[in-house]
Amino acid sequence: AQSVTQLGSHVSVSEGALVLLRCNYSSSVPPYLFWYVQYPNQGLQLLLKYTSAATLVKGINGFEAEFKKSETSFHLTKPSAHMSDAAEYFCAVSEGQAGTALIFGKGTTLSVSS
Amino acid sequence: DTAVSQTPKYLVTQMGNDKSIKCEQNLGHDTMYWYKQDSKKFLKIMFSYNNKELIINETVPNRFSPKSPDKAHLNLHINSLELGDSAVYFCASSPLGTLSSYEQYFGPGTRLTVT
């Protein structure tokens, strides 16, 4: 069975500081990994995805993530936080077959202070 | 030009009532899903449909019944609503046959409050 663990339910950074949100996964098959962002009272928006191509994946809004098989990790980073990055971030894993469910982590709330 | 839409956005109702949430996607996708987000923001799959046929039916009370009249629509009907059904329900869709089929596109959610 697949699972996702997001370390840190709440991360606080200052504007301009590095953002690091941690995600570890468990999967018996090669995983497909995703980061989604949820702004207050909105749906989920895809930030980036890993689908077995390049291990360093670039997404929208300056975010990127690196797939590390040896560490079973897919951490999300952004070099310089912006106030508008404050949101809930979800890491998710899929078996990669069309139509299968996304298995989500419990989410990390990112707060950005000025 | 909304990709995945849900109605209503907010739904407040009393225990014991029956209610429906509608979902439509205009992306031409073949697969649609319902997820439930609880008060702690945890997201869990409920159902998925591929071209109007049920693929995934997680351990969900049979008071919940999805209906897919065509591949662009997936509605969720809930009978005899209970307090524990209060949550945000998200509809999503994904295409088939390409690498992009592994990602899902989410609607804005329906916040259901049962009193």
Interface residues (C-beta under 8 A of the other chain):
Chain A: Y32 F34 Y36 Q38 N41 Q42 G43 L44 Q45 L46 K49 T51 E88 F90 S94 G96 A98 G99 T100 A101 L102 I103 F104 K106 G107
Chain B: V4 D30 T31 Y33 Y35 K40 K41 F42 L43 K44 I45 S48 N50 I55 I56 E58 F90 A92 S94 P95 L96 G97 L99 S101 Y102 E103 Q104 Y105 F106 G107 P108 G109
